[in-house]
Amino acid sequence: MEHMTSLSENRLVSKTHGRIVFRGLIDTLEAEVIEAQVLASQLGEDETCGYLGEVLGCLRALMSAEVKEAPLPPPFLFGMDAEEIRRRSHIGEDYRLPEYTQGAMAARINTLRAKTREAEIFAVKVFGPEGEEKRGDIILALNRLSSALWWLLQKE
């Protein structure tokens, strides 16, 4: 039975079940955000460390909502609601593409953004129109989270 795990109170599934794999992706993202916070703290970037704390809170709320099969409110990050995050991440064409010259913190934020996008794509597979469960709230949260990380990357 080591290949099985609990999906919900009374439901065992294979550890390769889409929702279990998704939880693993979110768990990894949470760990990487904490690593990024350590780096921000070491670099004296307190504001960035605080922003990353908000990202961690968003991921933890997402995980809780998924596990409990509860609704997830739209994200509110860095003082922006979901629509503002979308708008601010799409303004203008003068965004900088990530480069090593931006430093270690920007590189970590870019990795978080890319891994968030991977989790979003997997969430669409599991929770989207073709998926077993419909969770547009989770897909929206991950989309806005990656956009918020893009916005944060521009600040570095």
PyMOL commands that place a pseudoatom at each C-alpha (Angstrom):
pseudoatom trace, name=CA, resn=MET, resi=1, chain=A, elem=C, hetatm=0, pos=[0.000, 0.000, 0.000]
pseudoatom trace, name=CA, resn=GLU, resi=2, chain=A, elem=C, hetatm=0, pos=[3.037, 2.332, -0.001]
pseudoatom trace, name=CA, resn=HIS, resi=3, chain=A, elem=C, hetatm=0, pos=[2.127, 3.416, -3.532]
pseudoatom trace, name=CA, resn=MET, resi=4, chain=A, elem=C, hetatm=0, pos=[-1.196, 4.812, -2.269]
pseudoatom trace, name=CA, resn=THR, resi=5, chain=A, elem=C, hetatm=0, pos=[-1.969, 7.994, -0.363]
pseudoatom trace, name=CA, resn=SER, resi=6, chain=A, elem=C, hetatm=0, pos=[-4.994, 9.837, 0.945]
pseudoatom trace, name=CA, resn=LEU, resi=7, chain=A, elem=C, hetatm=0, pos=[-6.648, 12.230, -1.480]
pseudoatom trace, name=CA, resn=SER, resi=8, chain=A, elem=C, hetatm=0, pos=[-9.406, 13.093, 0.961]
pseudoatom trace, name=CA, resn=GLU, resi=9, chain=A, elem=C, hetatm=0, pos=[-10.800, 11.672, 4.180]
pseudoatom trace, name=CA, resn=ASN, resi=10, chain=A, elem=C, hetatm=0, pos=[-12.037, 8.358, 2.808]
pseudoatom trace, name=CA, resn=ARG, resi=11, chain=A, elem=C, hetatm=0, pos=[-10.380, 8.176, -0.589]
pseudoatom trace, name=CA, resn=LEU, resi=12, chain=A, elem=C, hetatm=0, pos=[-7.048, 6.481, -1.288]
pseudoatom trace, name=CA, resn=VAL, resi=13, chain=A, elem=C, hetatm=0, pos=[-5.416, 7.002, -4.672]
pseudoatom trace, name=CA, resn=SER, resi=14, chain=A, elem=C, hetatm=0, pos=[-2.131, 6.213, -6.361]
pseudoatom trace, name=CA, resn=LYS, resi=15, chain=A, elem=C, hetatm=0, pos=[0.677, 8.643, -5.612]
pseudoatom trace, name=CA, resn=THR, resi=16, chain=A, elem=C, hetatm=0, pos=[0.723, 9.346, -9.354]
pseudoatom trace, name=CA, resn=HIS, resi=17, chain=A, elem=C, hetatm=0, pos=[-2.842, 10.727, -9.252]
pseudoatom trace, name=CA, resn=GLY, resi=18, chain=A, elem=C, hetatm=0, pos=[-2.928, 14.206, -10.804]
pseudoatom trace, name=CA, resn=ARG, resi=19, chain=A, elem=C, hetatm=0, pos=[-4.001, 15.995, -7.636]
pseudoatom trace, name=CA, resn=ILE, resi=20, chain=A, elem=C, hetatm=0, pos=[-1.255, 14.317, -5.608]
pseudoatom trace, name=CA, resn=VAL, resi=21, chain=A, elem=C, hetatm=0, pos=[1.371, 15.251, -8.196]
pseudoatom trace, name=CA, resn=PHE, resi=22, chain=A, elem=C, hetatm=0, pos=[-0.023, 18.807, -8.175]
pseudoatom trace, name=CA, resn=ARG, resi=23, chain=A, elem=C, hetatm=0, pos=[0.311, 18.969, -4.384]
pseudoatom trace, name=CA, resn=GLY, resi=24, chain=A, elem=C, hetatm=0, pos=[3.939, 17.926, -4.762]
pseudoatom trace, name=CA, resn=LEU, resi=25, chain=A, elem=C, hetatm=0, pos=[4.544, 20.782, -7.214]
pseudoatom trace, name=CA, resn=ILE, resi=26, chain=A, elem=C, hetatm=0, pos=[3.051, 23.281, -4.761]
pseudoatom trace, name=CA, resn=ASP, resi=27, chain=A, elem=C, hetatm=0, pos=[5.053, 21.791, -1.891]
pseudoatom trace, name=CA, resn=THR, resi=28, chain=A, elem=C, hetatm=0, pos=[8.250, 22.235, -3.918]
pseudoatom trace, name=CA, resn=LEU, resi=29, chain=A, elem=C, hetatm=0, pos=[7.293, 25.819, -4.772]
pseudoatom trace, name=CA, resn=GLU, resi=30, chain=A, elem=C, hetatm=0, pos=[6.747, 26.586, -1.091]
pseudoatom trace, name=CA, resn=ALA, resi=31, chain=A, elem=C, hetatm=0, pos=[10.207, 25.204, -0.272]
pseudoatom trace, name=CA, resn=GLU, resi=32, chain=A, elem=C, hetatm=0, pos=[11.792, 27.280, -3.034]
pseudoatom trace, name=CA, resn=VAL, resi=33, chain=A, elem=C, hetatm=0, pos=[10.043, 30.435, -1.845]
pseudoatom trace, name=CA, resn=ILE, resi=34, chain=A, elem=C, hetatm=0, pos=[11.483, 29.867, 1.627]
pseudoatom trace, name=CA, resn=GLU, resi=35, chain=A, elem=C, hetatm=0, pos=[14.948, 29.436, 0.081]
pseudoatom trace, name=CA, resn=ALA, resi=36, chain=A, elem=C, hetatm=0, pos=[14.420, 32.705, -1.812]
pseudoatom trace, name=CA, resn=GLN, resi=37, chain=A, elem=C, hetatm=0, pos=[13.408, 34.410, 1.435]
pseudoatom trace, name=CA, resn=VAL, resi=38, chain=A, elem=C, hetatm=0, pos=[16.627, 33.215, 3.060]
pseudoatom trace, name=CA, resn=LEU, resi=39, chain=A, elem=C, hetatm=0, pos=[18.596, 34.693, 0.160]
pseudoatom trace, name=CA, resn=ALA, resi=40, chain=A, elem=C, hetatm=0, pos=[16.655, 37.974, 0.317]
pseudoatom trace, name=CA, resn=SER, resi=41, chain=A, elem=C, hetatm=0, pos=[17.310, 38.180, 4.044]
pseudoatom trace, name=CA, resn=GLN, resi=42, chain=A, elem=C, hetatm=0, pos=[21.026, 37.483, 3.583]
pseudoatom trace, name=CA, resn=LEU, resi=43, chain=A, elem=C, hetatm=0, pos=[21.196, 40.198, 0.921]
pseudoatom trace, name=CA, resn=GLY, resi=44, chain=A, elem=C, hetatm=0, pos=[19.392, 42.672, 3.171]
pseudoatom trace, name=CA, resn=GLU, resi=45, chain=A, elem=C, hetatm=0, pos=[16.444, 42.880, 0.767]
pseudoatom trace, name=CA, resn=ASP, resi=46, chain=A, elem=C, hetatm=0, pos=[13.730, 43.147, 3.415]
pseudoatom trace, name=CA, resn=GLU, resi=47, chain=A, elem=C, hetatm=0, pos=[11.048, 44.400, 1.024]
pseudoatom trace, name=CA, resn=THR, resi=48, chain=A, elem=C, hetatm=0, pos=[11.628, 41.460, -1.327]
pseudoatom trace, name=CA, resn=CYS, resi=49, chain=A, elem=C, hetatm=0, pos=[11.597, 39.079, 1.640]
pseudoatom trace, name=CA, resn=GLY, resi=50, chain=A, elem=C, hetatm=0, pos=[8.196, 40.500, 2.607]
pseudoatom trace, name=CA, resn=TYR, resi=51, chain=A, elem=C, hetatm=0, pos=[6.853, 40.133, -0.931]
pseudoatom trace, name=CA, resn=LEU, resi=52, chain=A, elem=C, hetatm=0, pos=[8.015, 36.526, -0.949]
pseudoatom trace, name=CA, resn=GLY, resi=53, chain=A, elem=C, hetatm=0, pos=[6.197, 36.006, 2.360]
pseudoatom trace, name=CA, resn=GLU, resi=54, chain=A, elem=C, hetatm=0, pos=[3.013, 37.039, 0.567]
pseudoatom trace, name=CA, resn=VAL, resi=55, chain=A, elem=C, hetatm=0, pos=[3.792, 34.542, -2.213]
pseudoatom trace, name=CA, resn=LEU, resi=56, chain=A, elem=C, hetatm=0, pos=[4.263, 31.815, 0.396]
pseudoatom trace, name=CA, resn=GLY, resi=57, chain=A, elem=C, hetatm=0, pos=[0.945, 32.750, 2.018]
pseudoatom trace, name=CA, resn=CYS, resi=58, chain=A, elem=C, hetatm=0, pos=[-0.782, 32.535, -1.362]
pseudoatom trace, name=CA, resn=LEU, resi=59, chain=A, elem=C, hetatm=0, pos=[0.677, 29.080, -2.029]
pseudoatom trace, name=CA, resn=ARG, resi=60, chain=A, elem=C, hetatm=0, pos=[-0.321, 27.852, 1.429]
pseudoatom trace, name=CA, resn=ALA, resi=61, chain=A, elem=C, hetatm=0, pos=[-3.881, 29.124, 0.961]
pseudoatom trace, name=CA, resn=LEU, resi=62, chain=A, elem=C, hetatm=0, pos=[-3.991, 27.418, -2.435]
pseudoatom trace, name=CA, resn=MET, resi=63, chain=A, elem=C, hetatm=0, pos=[-2.786, 24.117, -0.975]
pseudoatom trace, name=CA, resn=SER, resi=64, chain=A, elem=C, hetatm=0, pos=[-5.285, 24.313, 1.866]
pseudoatom trace, name=CA, resn=ALA, resi=65, chain=A, elem=C, hetatm=0, pos=[-8.172, 25.028, -0.505]
pseudoatom trace, name=CA, resn=GLU, resi=66, chain=A, elem=C, hetatm=0, pos=[-7.152, 22.147, -2.765]
pseudoatom trace, name=CA, resn=VAL, resi=67, chain=A, elem=C, hetatm=0, pos=[-6.789, 19.615, 0.054]
pseudoatom trace, name=CA, resn=LYS, resi=68, chain=A, elem=C, hetatm=0, pos=[-10.029, 20.698, 1.755]
pseudoatom trace, name=CA, resn=GLU, resi=69, chain=A, elem=C, hetatm=0, pos=[-11.820, 20.995, -1.601]
pseudoatom trace, name=CA, resn=ALA, resi=70, chain=A, elem=C, hetatm=0, pos=[-12.830, 24.499, -0.532]
pseudoatom trace, name=CA, resn=PRO, resi=71, chain=A, elem=C, hetatm=0, pos=[-13.171, 27.647, -2.666]
pseudoatom trace, name=CA, resn=LEU, resi=72, chain=A, elem=C, hetatm=0, pos=[-10.062, 29.776, -3.075]
pseudoatom trace, name=CA, resn=PRO, resi=73, chain=A, elem=C, hetatm=0, pos=[-10.578, 33.548, -3.099]
pseudoatom trace, name=CA, resn=PRO, resi=74, chain=A, elem=C, hetatm=0, pos=[-8.830, 35.445, -5.909]
pseudoatom trace, name=CA, resn=PRO, resi=75, chain=A, elem=C, hetatm=0, pos=[-5.273, 36.354, -4.946]
pseudoatom trace, name=CA, resn=PHE, resi=76, chain=A, elem=C, hetatm=0, pos=[-4.317, 39.693, -3.435]
pseudoatom trace, name=CA, resn=LEU, resi=77, chain=A, elem=C, hetatm=0, pos=[-0.561, 40.216, -3.647]
pseudoatom trace, name=CA, resn=PHE, resi=78, chain=A, elem=C, hetatm=0, pos=[1.720, 43.215, -3.192]
pseudoatom trace, name=CA, resn=GLY, resi=79, chain=A, elem=C, hetatm=0, pos=[-1.279, 45.486, -2.641]
pseudoatom trace, name=CA, resn=MET, resi=80, chain=A, elem=C, hetatm=0, pos=[-2.894, 44.395, -5.913]
pseudoatom trace, name=CA, resn=ASP, resi=81, chain=A, elem=C, hetatm=0, pos=[-6.042, 42.402, -6.590]
pseudoatom trace, name=CA, resn=ALA, resi=82, chain=A, elem=C, hetatm=0, pos=[-6.187, 39.784, -9.365]
pseudoatom trace, name=CA, resn=GLU, resi=83, chain=A, elem=C, hetatm=0, pos=[-7.169, 42.266, -12.070]
pseudoatom trace, name=CA, resn=GLU, resi=84, chain=A, elem=C, hetatm=0, pos=[-4.506, 44.788, -11.064]
pseudoatom trace, name=CA, resn=ILE, resi=85, chain=A, elem=C, hetatm=0, pos=[-1.842, 42.051, -11.058]
pseudoatom trace, name=CA, resn=ARG, resi=86, chain=A, elem=C, hetatm=0, pos=[-2.874, 41.080, -14.585]
pseudoatom trace, name=CA, resn=ARG, resi=87, chain=A, elem=C, hetatm=0, pos=[-2.886, 44.674, -15.768]
pseudoatom trace, name=CA, resn=ARG, resi=88, chain=A, elem=C, hetatm=0, pos=[0.443, 45.623, -14.161]
pseudoatom trace, name=CA, resn=SER, resi=89, chain=A, elem=C, hetatm=0, pos=[2.205, 42.564, -15.566]
pseudoatom trace, name=CA, resn=HIS, resi=90, chain=A, elem=C, hetatm=0, pos=[1.087, 43.395, -19.124]
pseudoatom trace, name=CA, resn=ILE, resi=91, chain=A, elem=C, hetatm=0, pos=[1.775, 47.132, -19.269]
pseudoatom trace, name=CA, resn=GLY, resi=92, chain=A, elem=C, hetatm=0, pos=[4.194, 48.409, -21.861]
pseudoatom trace, name=CA, resn=GLU, resi=93, chain=A, elem=C, hetatm=0, pos=[6.872, 46.691, -23.842]
pseudoatom trace, name=CA, resn=ASP, resi=94, chain=A, elem=C, hetatm=0, pos=[9.880, 47.892, -21.889]
pseudoatom trace, name=CA, resn=TYR, resi=95, chain=A, elem=C, hetatm=0, pos=[10.142, 44.889, -19.586]
pseudoatom trace, name=CA, resn=ARG, resi=96, chain=A, elem=C, hetatm=0, pos=[13.595, 43.522, -19.058]
pseudoatom trace, name=CA, resn=LEU, resi=97, chain=A, elem=C, hetatm=0, pos=[14.164, 39.891, -19.842]
pseudoatom trace, name=CA, resn=PRO, resi=98, chain=A, elem=C, hetatm=0, pos=[16.003, 38.133, -17.009]
pseudoatom trace, name=CA, resn=GLU, resi=99, chain=A, elem=C, hetatm=0, pos=[19.801, 38.101, -17.203]
pseudoatom trace, name=CA, resn=TYR, resi=100, chain=A, elem=C, hetatm=0, pos=[22.545, 36.969, -14.861]
pseudoatom trace, name=CA, resn=THR, resi=101, chain=A, elem=C, hetatm=0, pos=[23.667, 40.578, -14.477]
pseudoatom trace, name=CA, resn=GLN, resi=102, chain=A, elem=C, hetatm=0, pos=[20.542, 41.251, -12.405]
pseudoatom trace, name=CA, resn=GLY, resi=103, chain=A, elem=C, hetatm=0, pos=[22.029, 39.132, -9.633]
pseudoatom trace, name=CA, resn=ALA, resi=104, chain=A, elem=C, hetatm=0, pos=[21.155, 36.159, -7.473]
pseudoatom trace, name=CA, resn=MET, resi=105, chain=A, elem=C, hetatm=0, pos=[17.845, 37.487, -6.142]
pseudoatom trace, name=CA, resn=ALA, resi=106, chain=A, elem=C, hetatm=0, pos=[16.453, 38.191, -9.594]
pseudoatom trace, name=CA, resn=ALA, resi=107, chain=A, elem=C, hetatm=0, pos=[17.590, 34.747, -10.740]
pseudoatom trace, name=CA, resn=ARG, resi=108, chain=A, elem=C, hetatm=0, pos=[15.720, 33.106, -7.826]
pseudoatom trace, name=CA, resn=ILE, resi=109, chain=A, elem=C, hetatm=0, pos=[12.574, 35.115, -8.495]
pseudoatom trace, name=CA, resn=ASN, resi=110, chain=A, elem=C, hetatm=0, pos=[12.734, 34.128, -12.154]
pseudoatom trace, name=CA, resn=THR, resi=111, chain=A, elem=C, hetatm=0, pos=[13.043, 30.461, -11.181]
pseudoatom trace, name=CA, resn=LEU, resi=112, chain=A, elem=C, hetatm=0, pos=[9.994, 30.822, -8.916]
pseudoatom trace, name=CA, resn=ARG, resi=113, chain=A, elem=C, hetatm=0, pos=[8.076, 32.456, -11.767]
pseudoatom trace, name=CA, resn=ALA, resi=114, chain=A, elem=C, hetatm=0, pos=[8.970, 29.650, -14.176]
pseudoatom trace, name=CA, resn=LYS, resi=115, chain=A, elem=C, hetatm=0, pos=[8.099, 26.908, -11.671]
pseudoatom trace, name=CA, resn=THR, resi=116, chain=A, elem=C, hetatm=0, pos=[4.822, 28.645, -10.892]
pseudoatom trace, name=CA, resn=ARG, resi=117, chain=A, elem=C, hetatm=0, pos=[4.040, 28.615, -14.614]
pseudoatom trace, name=CA, resn=GLU, resi=118, chain=A, elem=C, hetatm=0, pos=[4.816, 24.863, -14.702]
pseudoatom trace, name=CA, resn=ALA, resi=119, chain=A, elem=C, hetatm=0, pos=[2.414, 24.314, -11.799]
pseudoatom trace, name=CA, resn=GLU, resi=120, chain=A, elem=C, hetatm=0, pos=[-0.214, 26.408, -13.591]
pseudoatom trace, name=CA, resn=ILE, resi=121, chain=A, elem=C, hetatm=0, pos=[0.098, 24.341, -16.771]
pseudoatom trace, name=CA, resn=PHE, resi=122, chain=A, elem=C, hetatm=0, pos=[-0.221, 21.129, -14.755]
pseudoatom trace, name=CA, resn=ALA, resi=123, chain=A, elem=C, hetatm=0, pos=[-3.224, 22.594, -12.903]
pseudoatom trace, name=CA, resn=VAL, resi=124, chain=A, elem=C, hetatm=0, pos=[-4.927, 23.246, -16.241]
pseudoatom trace, name=CA, resn=LYS, resi=125, chain=A, elem=C, hetatm=0, pos=[-4.400, 19.570, -17.074]
pseudoatom trace, name=CA, resn=VAL, resi=126, chain=A, elem=C, hetatm=0, pos=[-5.823, 18.385, -13.741]
pseudoatom trace, name=CA, resn=PHE, resi=127, chain=A, elem=C, hetatm=0, pos=[-8.421, 21.065, -12.959]
pseudoatom trace, name=CA, resn=GLY, resi=128, chain=A, elem=C, hetatm=0, pos=[-9.241, 22.625, -16.332]
pseudoatom trace, name=CA, resn=PRO, resi=129, chain=A, elem=C, hetatm=0, pos=[-11.996, 21.822, -18.827]
pseudoatom trace, name=CA, resn=GLU, resi=130, chain=A, elem=C, hetatm=0, pos=[-10.558, 18.386, -19.638]
pseudoatom trace, name=CA, resn=GLY, resi=131, chain=A, elem=C, hetatm=0, pos=[-9.610, 17.573, -16.038]
pseudoatom trace, name=CA, resn=GLU, resi=132, chain=A, elem=C, hetatm=0, pos=[-11.335, 15.391, -13.499]
pseudoatom trace, name=CA, resn=GLU, resi=133, chain=A, elem=C, hetatm=0, pos=[-12.201, 18.344, -11.279]
pseudoatom trace, name=CA, resn=LYS, resi=134, chain=A, elem=C, hetatm=0, pos=[-13.045, 21.900, -12.216]
pseudoatom trace, name=CA, resn=ARG, resi=135, chain=A, elem=C, hetatm=0, pos=[-10.979, 24.391, -10.210]
pseudoatom trace, name=CA, resn=GLY, resi=136, chain=A, elem=C, hetatm=0, pos=[-10.795, 27.634, -12.126]
pseudoatom trace, name=CA, resn=ASP, resi=137, chain=A, elem=C, hetatm=0, pos=[-9.995, 29.374, -8.837]
pseudoatom trace, name=CA, resn=ILE, resi=138, chain=A, elem=C, hetatm=0, pos=[-6.720, 27.445, -8.519]
pseudoatom trace, name=CA, resn=ILE, resi=139, chain=A, elem=C, hetatm=0, pos=[-5.792, 28.080, -12.147]
pseudoatom trace, name=CA, resn=LEU, resi=140, chain=A, elem=C, hetatm=0, pos=[-6.527, 31.810, -11.754]
pseudoatom trace, name=CA, resn=ALA, resi=141, chain=A, elem=C, hetatm=0, pos=[-4.443, 32.013, -8.559]
pseudoatom trace, name=CA, resn=LEU, resi=142, chain=A, elem=C, hetatm=0, pos=[-1.427, 30.392, -10.210]
pseudoatom trace, name=CA, resn=ASN, resi=143, chain=A, elem=C, hetatm=0, pos=[-1.757, 32.572, -13.296]
pseudoatom trace, name=CA, resn=ARG, resi=144, chain=A, elem=C, hetatm=0, pos=[-1.808, 35.734, -11.200]
pseudoatom trace, name=CA, resn=LEU, resi=145, chain=A, elem=C, hetatm=0, pos=[0.968, 34.449, -8.970]
pseudoatom trace, name=CA, resn=SER, resi=146, chain=A, elem=C, hetatm=0, pos=[3.280, 33.987, -11.950]
pseudoatom trace, name=CA, resn=SER, resi=147, chain=A, elem=C, hetatm=0, pos=[2.296, 37.461, -13.172]
pseudoatom trace, name=CA, resn=ALA, resi=148, chain=A, elem=C, hetatm=0, pos=[3.013, 38.925, -9.734]
pseudoatom trace, name=CA, resn=LEU, resi=149, chain=A, elem=C, hetatm=0, pos=[6.433, 37.259, -9.737]
pseudoatom trace, name=CA, resn=TRP, resi=150, chain=A, elem=C, hetatm=0, pos=[7.083, 38.754, -13.191]
pseudoatom trace, name=CA, resn=TRP, resi=151, chain=A, elem=C, hetatm=0, pos=[6.185, 42.169, -11.759]
pseudoatom trace, name=CA, resn=LEU, resi=152, chain=A, elem=C, hetatm=0, pos=[8.507, 41.552, -8.798]
pseudoatom trace, name=CA, resn=LEU, resi=153, chain=A, elem=C, hetatm=0, pos=[11.301, 40.512, -11.146]
pseudoatom trace, name=CA, resn=GLN, resi=154, chain=A, elem=C, hetatm=0, pos=[11.011, 43.890, -12.879]
pseudoatom trace, name=CA, resn=LYS, resi=155, chain=A, elem=C, hetatm=0, pos=[11.673, 45.585, -9.539]
pseudoatom trace, name=CA, resn=GLU, resi=156, chain=A, elem=C, hetatm=0, pos=[15.012, 43.776, -9.116]
for i in range(1, 156): cmd.bond("trace and resi %d" % i, "trace and resi %d" % (i + 1))
show_as sticks, trace
zoom trace
